[in-house]
Amino acid sequence: MAEVTPENLEGELAELAAALTAPGERECLRCYLVRMVAEFGCDGTHRWAARWRDARAASPGGLLRELRRRGGFCDCEVLLTVFPDYPPVSGPLPCAGIPGAGSPRPCRLRPPGHGAP
């Protein structure tokens, strides 16, 4: 067993945080934001949108600019103004997957019980 040191522990925590906040392989931006804001909150920035962009966007150059142009100046505002059609539910619905590789368009939500991509 490896010796437990502050450095080892810090590295393990960073790996765990990255795994917990990684977008699903086919998870759309809207479902990812719903999941992250529900679990970790909004800090007034595009922290989660930028994380999704860096991992999934086909052409990341203008995503945050487009979200701001449409009234989404932080992650929770993106959900309220850019993707206002999310149904009122007690928790995130399973994502049906992005329509195309890296597309920022939202999925067609799956009803509960149909699994995630």
C-alpha positions as CSV (number, residue, x, y, z in Angstrom):
1,M,0.0,0.0,0.0
2,A,1.3,3.4,-0.9
3,E,2.2,5.9,1.8
4,V,-0.5,8.5,2.4
5,T,0.9,11.9,2.0
6,P,-0.7,15.3,1.5
7,E,0.5,15.3,-2.1
8,N,-1.0,11.8,-2.8
9,L,-4.3,12.7,-1.1
10,E,-4.5,16.0,-3.1
11,G,-3.9,14.1,-6.3
12,E,-6.6,11.5,-5.5
13,L,-9.1,14.3,-4.7
14,A,-8.3,16.1,-7.9
15,E,-8.9,12.9,-9.9
16,L,-12.2,12.2,-8.0
17,A,-13.4,15.8,-8.6
18,A,-12.6,15.5,-12.4
19,A,-14.4,12.2,-12.6
20,L,-17.5,13.5,-10.7
21,T,-17.7,16.6,-12.9
22,A,-16.9,15.2,-16.3
23,P,-19.6,15.4,-18.9
24,G,-21.0,12.1,-20.1
25,E,-19.8,10.8,-23.4
26,R,-23.0,12.0,-25.2
27,E,-24.4,14.3,-22.6
28,C,-25.8,17.5,-24.0
29,L,-24.9,20.9,-22.6
30,R,-28.3,21.5,-21.1
31,C,-28.4,18.2,-19.2
32,Y,-24.8,18.6,-18.1
33,L,-25.6,22.1,-16.7
34,V,-28.7,20.9,-15.0
35,R,-26.7,18.1,-13.4
36,M,-23.8,20.3,-12.3
37,V,-25.8,23.2,-11.0
38,A,-28.1,20.8,-9.1
39,E,-25.1,19.0,-7.5
40,F,-22.6,21.8,-7.1
41,G,-24.4,25.1,-7.6
42,C,-23.6,28.1,-9.8
43,D,-20.7,30.4,-8.9
44,G,-21.8,33.2,-11.2
45,T,-19.5,32.2,-14.0
46,H,-19.6,29.7,-17.0
47,R,-17.6,27.2,-15.0
48,W,-19.7,24.2,-16.0
49,A,-20.4,25.4,-19.6
50,A,-16.6,25.9,-20.1
51,R,-15.9,22.4,-18.7
52,W,-18.5,20.9,-21.2
53,R,-17.0,23.0,-24.0
54,D,-13.5,21.9,-23.3
55,A,-14.5,18.3,-23.2
56,R,-17.2,18.1,-25.9
57,A,-17.6,21.1,-28.2
58,A,-16.9,20.5,-31.8
59,S,-15.9,24.2,-32.3
60,P,-15.4,25.7,-28.9
61,G,-14.4,29.2,-30.0
62,G,-17.8,31.0,-29.7
63,L,-19.9,28.9,-27.3
64,L,-19.6,31.2,-24.2
65,R,-20.0,34.3,-26.4
66,E,-23.2,32.8,-27.9
67,L,-24.6,31.9,-24.5
68,R,-24.0,35.5,-23.2
69,R,-25.5,36.9,-26.4
70,R,-28.7,34.8,-25.6
71,G,-28.8,36.1,-22.0
72,G,-26.9,33.4,-20.2
73,F,-24.2,35.2,-18.3
74,C,-23.5,32.3,-15.9
75,D,-24.5,28.6,-15.8
76,C,-27.8,29.1,-14.0
77,E,-28.8,31.9,-16.3
78,V,-28.1,29.7,-19.3
79,L,-30.6,27.3,-17.9
80,L,-33.1,30.0,-17.3
81,T,-32.8,32.0,-20.6
82,V,-31.1,29.8,-23.2
83,F,-32.7,26.5,-22.2
84,P,-35.9,27.6,-20.5
85,D,-37.9,24.5,-21.6
86,Y,-36.6,22.0,-19.1
87,P,-39.6,20.5,-17.4
88,P,-40.3,21.1,-13.7
89,V,-39.0,17.9,-12.0
90,S,-37.4,17.1,-8.7
91,G,-34.1,16.0,-10.2
92,P,-32.2,15.8,-13.5
93,L,-33.8,13.7,-16.2
94,P,-31.8,11.2,-18.2
95,C,-30.1,12.8,-21.1
96,A,-31.0,11.4,-24.6
97,G,-27.6,12.4,-25.9
98,I,-26.3,15.1,-28.1
99,P,-27.7,15.2,-31.7
100,G,-24.3,15.4,-33.2
101,A,-20.7,15.2,-31.9
102,G,-20.0,18.4,-30.0
103,S,-23.3,20.0,-30.8
104,P,-24.5,22.6,-28.1
105,R,-28.1,21.9,-29.1
106,P,-30.1,20.2,-26.3
107,C,-31.2,16.6,-26.5
108,R,-34.8,15.4,-26.6
109,L,-35.2,14.5,-23.0
110,R,-35.9,10.9,-22.0
111,P,-38.7,10.1,-19.6
112,P,-37.6,8.8,-16.2
113,G,-36.6,5.1,-16.2
114,H,-35.0,5.1,-19.7
115,G,-31.4,5.3,-18.6
116,A,-28.6,7.8,-19.5
117,P,-26.3,7.7,-22.5
